[in-house]
Amino acid sequence: MESPFRIPFNRASFVGREWDYLEAVRASGDMAGNGEMTKRAESLVRTFLDASTVLLTTSCTSALELAALGLDLAPGDEVIVPSFTFVSTASAFSAHGATPVFADIRPDTLNIDEDRLEPLVTERTKAIVVTHYAGVSCEMDAIKTIAAHRGIPVIEDNAHGLYGRYRGAPLGAMGDFGALSFHATKNFSSGQGGALVITDDEAAERARIARENGTNRPAFDRGEVRRYTWVSQGINALPSELLAAVIVAQLEQREVVQARRRELWQRYNAELASWAAQHGAQTPTIPAWCESSFHLFHLVLSDESSRSRFMSHLASRGILAVSHYVPLHDSPMGQEFGGRSGDCPVSEDCAQRVVRLPLYYELSDAEHDDVLEAVISFNEFS
Ligand SMILES: Cc1ncc(COP(=O)(O)O)c(C=O)c1O
């Protein structure tokens, strides 16, 4: 079906040697996973993050699940998560036995509010999970201090933030675990895909096993055992070599993709500043000590009805702008875990007002001009 939108919100594209690498995998006849392309993709991420272990996974969700399996969760255990995030930041942990405890966000970066964390930590807290919204870091020093004080791990949901930095440190490698996404909407994509970054070597070996259905197949592959067998809880999270081939080709183009995204993002930011100030709309906040991954460009408009008119205005010009995240604590499943309306007021408020503009590698200058012109011509605020 043809899309009614001339300018979509996102478009995933091949940016380098994807076809060559896919052909190389086809020719090798070895497509299942954990082959040469998987190792190359893992090495590209590991080198940038300066991390000890990176495991490619089928998605960010499955990477988060591997982190959950590494926590040995038992019924009643709690995991603190932001309310304003994607479902799997919480569901990856609840699916493995934890009760999510929802934290509110800061109104500037829309990241988990480090000043509201402490009262949420209990004897049963097994981890704090943070999401670096839009690829701008959470306040990791404060969060890690709270976690270290209680001896609990920090897990970074870094679905948005590959190649972003916090005080010089790469996002995704600051916690005990970091999860990346190569979903079609992300800066680098194989349609579906992800990776888990792990600091501790013992946790890394457990994750390798968990990634292959809880079998000691990794030891078998290294020639350490004659047969592999079921040794722990696990899932099938190993991606095919075909997905890995696409990820390698994408990550090799990191500089050019990120340069274009940065250019588009900075132009939105510069050219919409006075329009936003005039109409009480908020442009993104990037603290001076953070480098963004330029994953998305969002605006927080003055109220929900203005947002809805704004989205219709852009749609009437063939441009798709989209809202973001229904706060998890207020979702039907979140309520089953004890979430109630009003628990996370900043998340509830921002969720009604956030809108994201088209931002993708192949967005042309002419299309970008059209989006800017459409935004600036909107003045039907409440
Ligand atoms: C913050 C966040 N976490 C996790 C995910 C899930 O990623 P995946 O689709 O790779 O499982 C997303 C996807 O959009 C996300 O935005």
PDBQT file of the ligand as one rigid body, heavy atoms in Angstrom, charges set to zero:
ROOT
HETATM    1  C1  LIG A 401      14.492   2.695  24.586  1.00  0.00    +0.000 C 
HETATM    2  C2  LIG A 401      14.249   1.436  23.833  1.00  0.00    +0.000 A 
HETATM    3  N1  LIG A 401      14.565   0.248  24.391  1.00  0.00    +0.000 NA
HETATM    4  C3  LIG A 401      14.392  -0.911  23.756  1.00  0.00    +0.000 A 
HETATM    5  C4  LIG A 401      13.864  -0.951  22.484  1.00  0.00    +0.000 A 
HETATM    6  C5  LIG A 401      13.652  -2.265  21.831  1.00  0.00    +0.000 C 
HETATM    7  O1  LIG A 401      14.568  -2.463  20.795  1.00  0.00    +0.000 OA
HETATM    8  P1  LIG A 401      14.436  -3.731  19.835  1.00  0.00    +0.000 P 
HETATM    9  O2  LIG A 401      13.326  -3.437  18.882  1.00  0.00    +0.000 OA
HETATM   10  O3  LIG A 401      15.779  -3.820  19.174  1.00  0.00    +0.000 OA
HETATM   11  O4  LIG A 401      14.154  -4.908  20.699  1.00  0.00    +0.000 OA
HETATM   12  C6  LIG A 401      13.510   0.243  21.842  1.00  0.00    +0.000 A 
HETATM   13  C7  LIG A 401      12.941   0.194  20.493  1.00  0.00    +0.000 C 
HETATM   14  O5  LIG A 401      12.484   1.104  19.913  1.00  0.00    +0.000 OA
HETATM   15  C8  LIG A 401      13.711   1.466  22.534  1.00  0.00    +0.000 A 
HETATM   16  O6  LIG A 401      13.372   2.638  21.981  1.00  0.00    +0.000 OA
ENDROOT
TORSDOF 0
